[in-house]
């Protein structure tokens, strides 16, 4: 039988606070485990954003909260961490920022860096060598993106500037990325091979480096009108990649793919997750065939609120299949063939989604 037509995606029920709920129906193509957590003593974190797992139990994430609907002002952000697979979270208090997300990068469970800027104080980069028990001031550089590869070498980005360090973040060399309005996304597979993406308001611009940012190749992708930002960028390998664009005036979002390392980009077919009123946030592929995209649909739930959904493909994106999910999934990381994701619902329900493909249901990757 064909998985694409006869096997439904069985969604787990909502998890109790601090516990994980897992579906285990025979023949289901995926096992989804929703671990709903609590943030202990937290002042900011009502939702989780960007996340990085250093193991199956330890992760660092951006915690954030937005003003209530109708209220003025920007959001508040902070770095939060879990050491029990998302059941409990704590905040790194000194990383509070207003109207701008902190950036972070961890090499493993012990070694990591956090950069942030609070308008009421100087920008800072701090590092830990003991899993966050102690922090050391490293630099006063402003960074909005951050990625380290070892104890000394790392990259960063702010506005339209790419930065690199070879001394653990104390000093940074800078170079301008031309034509971009803003560096929306930065993704590196290795220390040498990486991509930067953004827009010039009319076209998507993707820059590729094979020498660690010393030189960049610029490539363009034609996008629908009202182009605003590149929301997400992901590469499975040196050739295959995907990006999501967001568009203003309620025009929704769109998905693009490349098979030649970012030189050429083509729109991905499938209307269930793109177009007016649909906002895709995260795209991840765990193999050349199996991929997932998480998105919201405006006002389609029974209560009139946005509906959270997932689309999946088992044929490399030729066909996509739609399935509601209970929470908004913000960011995901591929780990040993699984997806590990952050989720929330804007009402102090935060947690971790683990998505495991069942080989019985999916067949060979």
C-alpha positions in Angstrom: 0.0 0.0 0.0 1.1 3.6 -0.6 2.0 5.5 2.5 1.0 8.8 0.8 -2.6 7.7 0.4 -3.6 5.2 3.1 -1.6 5.8 6.2 -2.7 8.8 8.3 -0.3 10.8 10.5 -1.5 10.1 14.1 -1.0 13.0 16.3 -0.4 12.6 20.0 -2.8 14.2 22.5 -1.8 17.2 24.4 0.8 16.5 27.0 0.4 17.2 30.7 2.8 19.8 32.1 6.2 18.3 32.7 5.3 15.0 31.0 5.6 13.6 27.5 2.7 12.3 25.4 3.6 9.9 22.6 1.6 8.2 19.9 2.4 4.5 19.2 -0.3 3.3 16.9 0.9 0.3 14.8 1.8 1.3 11.2 1.8 5.1 11.9 4.4 6.8 9.6 5.7 9.0 12.4 5.9 9.0 16.2 5.4 12.4 17.6 6.2 13.0 21.3 5.0 16.4 22.7 6.8 17.2 26.0 5.1 20.1 27.6 7.3 21.9 30.0 7.3 24.6 32.7 9.6 27.6 33.0 10.8 27.7 36.7 11.0 31.2 38.2 10.9 32.8 34.7 10.0 36.4 34.0 9.9 36.4 30.2 9.5 33.0 28.7 5.9 32.3 27.6 7.0 30.9 24.2 10.1 29.2 22.8 11.9 30.3 19.6 15.2 29.3 18.1 16.6 26.2 19.8 19.8 24.1 19.8 20.1 20.7 21.4 23.5 19.6 22.7 22.1 16.2 23.6 18.7 14.5 23.7 18.1 16.0 27.2 19.9 19.3 27.1 18.9 22.3 24.9 19.2 26.1 24.8 16.5 28.3 23.3 15.3 31.8 22.9 12.5 32.5 25.3 10.2 35.3 24.5 6.9 37.1 25.3 4.9 39.6 23.3 2.5 42.3 24.5 -1.2 41.4 24.6 -3.2 41.9 21.4 -3.9 45.6 20.9 -1.0 46.7 23.2 1.9 48.7 21.9 5.5 47.9 22.2 8.0 45.2 21.0 8.6 41.8 22.5 11.0 40.8 25.3 13.6 38.0 24.9 15.9 35.9 26.9 17.9 32.7 26.7 16.4 29.7 28.5 17.8 26.2 28.9 16.6 22.7 29.8 18.5 19.7 31.1 15.6 17.2 31.3 14.4 17.0 27.7 12.1 20.1 27.9 10.2 19.3 31.1 11.6 22.2 33.0 13.3 25.4 31.8 15.3 28.2 33.5 16.3 31.6 32.2 19.9 33.0 31.9 18.8 36.2 33.6 21.5 38.5 32.4 20.6 37.8 28.7 17.4 39.8 28.8 16.8 41.9 25.6 14.0 44.0 24.4 12.9 44.2 20.7 15.7 41.9 19.5 16.5 38.2 20.0 19.7 37.0 21.7 22.0 34.8 19.6 23.7 31.7 20.9 25.9 28.8 19.8 27.0 25.7 21.7 29.7 23.2 20.7 28.5 20.6 23.3 26.7 20.5 26.7 29.5 22.4 28.4 30.9 25.0 25.8 28.8 27.8 24.4 28.4 31.5 23.7 25.5 34.0 24.0 25.4 37.4 22.4 22.7 40.0 23.1 22.0 43.7 23.3 19.6 45.5 25.6 19.0 49.1 24.6 19.5 50.1 28.3 23.0 48.5 28.5 26.0 47.8 26.4 26.0 44.8 24.0 27.8 41.7 25.3 29.1 38.3 24.3 29.6 35.8 27.1 30.9 32.2 27.1 30.7 29.2 29.4 32.9 26.1 29.7 30.8 24.4 32.3 27.3 24.2 30.9 26.2 27.6 32.1 27.2 27.4 35.7 29.7 30.2 35.2 29.9 32.8 32.4 32.8 34.9 31.2 32.6 38.3 29.4 34.2 37.9 26.0 33.3 41.0 23.9 31.1 44.0 23.5 30.4 43.2 19.8 26.7 43.4 18.6 25.7 40.1 16.9 22.3 39.0 15.7 23.4 35.6 14.3 26.1 33.4 15.8 27.8 30.1 15.0 31.0 28.5 16.5 32.8 25.5 15.1 35.4 25.0 17.8 36.9 26.9 20.8 38.4 29.6 18.6 36.6 29.9 15.3 33.2 31.3 14.8 31.0 33.5 12.6 28.4 36.1 13.2 26.1 38.5 11.4 24.4 41.9 12.1 22.3 43.9 9.7 24.3 43.5 6.4 27.7 42.6 8.0 29.3 39.2 8.2 31.8 38.7 11.0 34.4 36.1 11.9 36.6 35.4 14.9 39.7 33.2 15.4 40.2 33.9 19.1 37.0 32.6 20.7 35.0 35.8 20.1 37.3 38.4 21.6 37.9 40.2 18.3 35.9 40.1 15.0 36.8 40.8 11.4 34.0 42.3 9.4 32.9 42.4 5.8 29.8 43.8 4.1 27.4 41.6 2.2 26.2 43.7 -0.8 22.7 44.5 -2.0 20.9 42.9 1.0 18.5 44.9 3.1 19.2 42.6 6.0 20.8 39.2 6.7 17.7 37.2 7.5 19.3 33.8 7.7 22.8 32.3 8.1 23.4 28.6 7.7 26.7 26.7 7.7 27.2 23.0 7.0 30.9 23.2 7.8 33.4 25.9 8.7 34.1 26.5 5.0 30.7 25.9 3.4 27.8 28.2 4.2 25.0 30.4 3.0 23.5 33.8 3.8 20.0 34.8 2.6 17.9 38.0 2.6 16.1 40.2 0.1 16.5 43.5 -1.7 12.7 43.9 -1.4 12.1 42.6 -4.9 14.2 39.4 -5.1 15.5 36.7 -2.8 19.3 36.9 -2.6 21.4 33.9 -1.5 25.1 34.2 -1.0 27.3 31.0 -0.9 30.8 30.7 0.5 33.2 27.8 0.2 36.1 29.4 2.0 34.6 30.4 5.3 33.3 33.8 4.3 36.4 35.2 2.6 34.5 35.3 -0.7 30.8 35.0 -1.6 28.9 34.0 -4.7 25.6 35.9 -5.1 22.5 34.2 -6.6 19.0 35.4 -7.0 15.5 33.8 -6.9 12.4 35.4 -8.3 9.6 35.5 -5.6 6.0 36.5 -5.7 5.1 40.1 -5.1 5.1 41.8 -1.7 8.4 40.1 -0.7 9.4 40.9 2.8 11.9 38.5 4.4 13.5 35.1 4.2 12.0 33.3 7.2 14.0 30.1 7.1 17.0 28.5 5.3 18.1 24.9 5.5 20.6 22.7 3.6 20.6 18.9 3.9 24.0 18.6 2.1 26.2 20.7 -0.2 23.6 20.6 -3.0 20.1 20.3 -1.6 18.5 23.2 0.2 15.2 24.9 1.0 14.1 28.4 2.0 10.9 30.0 3.1 9.9 33.6 2.1 7.4 35.8 3.9 5.3 38.4 2.1 3.7 41.6 3.3 0.0 42.7 3.1 -1.2 39.3 4.3 0.3 37.6 1.2 1.5 34.6 3.1 4.7 32.6 2.6 6.3 30.4 -0.1 8.8 27.6 -0.2 11.7 27.3 -2.7 14.3 24.5 -3.2 17.7 24.1 -4.8 19.6 21.1 -6.1 22.8 22.8 -7.1 24.0 24.4 -3.8 22.0 27.6 -4.1 22.8 28.7 -7.6 19.3 28.2 -8.8 16.1 28.2 -6.8 12.6 26.9 -7.9 9.2 27.3 -6.3 8.0 24.1 -4.5 4.6 22.9 -5.5 1.9 22.4 -2.9 -0.8 24.8 -1.9 -1.6 23.3 1.5 1.2 25.3 3.2 1.8 28.4 1.2 0.0 31.4 -0.3 -2.4 34.0 1.2 -3.2 33.4 4.9 -0.7 30.6 5.4 2.6 31.3 7.2 5.3 28.6 7.1 8.0 29.0 9.7 10.3 26.0 9.6 11.3 23.5 6.8 13.5 20.5 7.5 14.5 17.4 5.6 15.9 14.4 7.3 16.8 12.7 4.0 16.6 13.4 0.3 13.0 12.1 0.3 11.5 12.8 3.7 10.8 16.4 4.7 8.5 18.5 6.9 7.2 22.0 7.0 5.4 23.6 9.9 3.0 26.5 9.3 -0.1 28.4 10.6 -3.3 29.0 8.8 -5.2 32.2 9.7 -8.6 31.8 11.5 -9.2 28.2 10.6 -9.7 26.7 14.1 -13.1 26.2 15.6 -12.5 29.1 17.9 -11.5 31.4 15.1 -7.8 31.5 16.0 -4.9 30.4 13.8 -4.6 26.7 13.2 -1.2 25.0 13.6 -0.4 22.5 10.9 2.3 20.3 9.4 2.9 19.2 5.8 5.2 16.2 5.1 6.6 14.7 1.9 8.1 11.2 1.3 9.1 11.8 -2.3 11.5 14.7 -2.0 8.8 17.4 -2.3 6.9 16.2 -5.4 3.8 15.7 -3.2 2.9 17.1 0.2 0.3 15.8 2.8 -1.3 18.0 5.3 -1.9 17.3 9.0 -3.0 19.6 12.0 -0.8 19.7 15.0 -1.7 21.0 18.5 1.0 23.7 18.9 3.0 26.3 16.9 6.4 24.7 16.1 9.0 27.4 15.8 12.4 25.8 15.1 13.7 22.3 14.5 17.1 20.5 14.5 17.9 17.3 12.7 19.4 14.7 15.1 20.2 11.1 14.1 17.3 10.9 11.6 14.8 12.5 14.0 13.5 16.1 14.3 13.8 17.9 17.7 11.8 21.1 17.8 10.6 23.9 20.0 6.9 24.6 20.4 4.5 27.0 22.1 1.0 28.4 21.9 1.5 32.0 23.1 -0.1 31.1 26.5 2.8 29.9 28.6 2.7 26.4 27.2 6.2 25.6 26.0 8.0 22.4 25.2 9.8 20.1 22.9 8.5 18.0 20.0 10.4 14.9 19.0 9.4 13.5 15.6 10.6 10.0 14.8 10.0 8.4 11.3 8.8 4.8 11.7 10.4 2.7 9.1 7.5 0.3 9.1 5.3 3.2 7.9 7.7 5.1 5.7 9.7 2.3 4.2 13.3 3.0 3.2 14.5 6.6 3.5 
